[in-house]
């Protein structure tokens, strides 16, 4: 192994001599490079290989290249690149190749090699890397797309890109992304050919035997891909994705028409189809605006377009009365309502339209749960409090187990200072499952703190601990302790802590909060602090090394602390912690002893 390492180091000598000769590195720096390279070479030549050693070697060589680049720029020397940089780049390729052969499944390693080749413009090498990577990872469509894009955009080879996409589709015949990118590539190729032909015609150049295929120029290759794709992949969403790509190119009107016709014929029962057809009305019939047109005229034109969109949506909710279609309709109205306009009349019409659509969707019991919150906000904004209360009640009746819906209703009642808030909370607690009820109880106690007596609020906190799921009761315990301290001071907080300190489960924050409360007292007792730490360690001592360190720091810094206890705490920590936590604890404890923590 030593001979091999020595041989590889000797192979570096010509480039190092050049670096010294041209004044980029000093002799001392050359020796440092040799020493470091020898150490790195040794690590990648031994029997037990580690990926990190290869990565470190590659990073060192890349850093060396960057340093040479900076030195060249500083002294203005740009010669001898073949003798210096070329050999380093070749060596990096070699290390990458060994690493990817050893750890074939590491995609990030392959992608690092790809990125390196791109940065140094090594097209031939990159082509080889892509071939090797795809041979090992043919099951990843994203890699095929990356390789094809590079062939198309960097090597300007549409033929190679097409070949890669066809190979990829053999492995992934139902990949939407592959079809989308292949479709886009063929349209880009057609656009490029059209531009070339136009430039030749403008220059009146004789093309001789060379001629451009009309089929390619008109995007017929993309049409073939589209027809094959829709045989494999169904759904309006995929159709629309191809249509949006086709719309990026100004010569695809016929292709767009075909896609649109197929979309309407094959997916008339899909809400996405109706949503697209409705929104399409915004783009159609746009006349060039005259400079002298008034704001009122422009607003009127916009409103007419929106009305045409709504006419399509009206047809949709009649033909396909589903929650998804109403969702599209309401979302469209909200989007238009939220658009800024200086015309108050237009805004008022949009508001009336949105309110009407919300009401009709609700009456049809087809308004999605997620949209009720926005409707209620709109009603409150308009000052329709009674209507908001009525709608919120109807929504919780329909979605009786939805904690989000109950929260929204309660927030409406709280905002209105209604006398029914408490009764509504009780009803919500009966309807919502205990495993989902934490947000409800958090809102309840928050409201109670401002609306009820301390006794009622405390009773509510205590009740929440038994009703919520065990994992959620942890949060309520923290809130209860915090409330007790804010409203009853230290004695009350200690009383609450004492009543709960055997009621598992706990969070570490619960104990830390009590420790902090104790430390804030003028007569802080170390005996109490120790008790809280000991209880916390009983629960979390095997999983949290920082807790042990904080305990030690407390003993060292507190006036009543005992430095002699630190050794015992250290010994117990070493006994309870496992694996990496032990190493982490030892490292931090060393820093603590030296005063660096």
LINKAJO-V945920 format. One record per pair of residues at least 12 apart in sequence whose ideal C-beta (glycine too) atoms are under 6 Angstrom apart, sorted by the first residue. I is the first residue (numbers start at 0). J is the second residue. D is the distance in whole Angstrom. If there is no record, write none. Layout:
BEGIN
i: [I	I]
j: [J	J]
d: [D	D]
END
This chain:
BEGIN
i: [0	3	4	4	4	7	8	14	14	15	17	17	17	21	21	23	39	43	50	53	53	56	57	57	60	60	64	88	92	95	103	109	112	113	116	129	137	140	140	140	140	143	144	146	147	147	147	151	157	160	164	172	173	175	175	178	179	181	182	182	182	182	183	185	185	186	186	186	189	189	189	190	192	192	192	193	196	218	218	222	225	235	235	235	235	236	238	239	242	270	270	270	273	274	276	277	277	277	280	280	281	294	298	298	302	302	305	312	322	322	325	325	326	328	329	329	329	332	332	332	335	336	336	357	368	371	372	375	375	375	384	387	391	391	395	399	402	402	402	402	405	406	409	413	424	427	433	433	434	436	437	437	440	440	444	444	447	453	460	463	469	473	473	476	476	477	477	480	480	483	484	489	492	496	500	505	507	510	510	513	514	525	525	525	532	540	541	544	544	544	544	547	548	550	551	551	572]
j: [44	44	40	41	44	40	37	83	86	29	79	82	83	76	79	70	56	56	102	94	98	94	91	94	87	91	87	119	124	112	135	132	128	128	128	146	170	171	174	176	177	167	180	163	160	163	164	184	188	184	181	231	231	232	237	228	240	224	221	224	241	244	244	220	221	218	221	248	215	216	218	248	211	215	216	216	211	251	254	254	241	266	269	271	272	271	262	275	258	323	324	327	315	327	311	308	311	312	307	308	304	342	342	345	345	348	335	328	365	367	360	365	367	356	356	360	370	352	353	356	349	349	353	374	398	394	407	387	391	411	415	411	408	411	408	430	431	435	438	439	427	438	423	446	443	439	466	468	468	467	467	471	463	467	459	460	459	486	479	475	504	504	506	499	509	508	509	495	512	495	516	520	516	513	534	538	539	531	535	531	531	557	559	560	550	575	575	576	580	583	584	572	587	568	565	568	584]
d: [5	6	5	6	6	6	6	5	5	5	5	5	5	6	6	5	4	6	5	6	4	6	6	5	6	5	6	6	6	4	5	5	5	6	6	4	5	5	5	6	5	4	5	5	4	4	5	6	4	6	4	6	5	5	5	4	6	6	5	5	6	6	5	4	4	6	5	5	6	6	5	6	6	6	6	5	5	5	6	6	6	4	4	4	5	6	5	6	5	4	5	5	4	4	5	5	4	5	4	5	5	6	4	4	6	6	6	4	5	5	4	5	5	6	6	6	5	6	4	5	5	5	5	5	5	5	5	5	6	6	5	5	4	5	5	5	5	5	6	5	4	6	6	6	5	6	6	6	5	6	6	4	4	6	5	6	5	6	4	5	6	6	5	6	5	6	5	6	6	4	6	6	5	5	6	5	5	6	4	5	5	5	4	6	5	5	5	6	5	5	4	4	6	6	5	5	6]
END
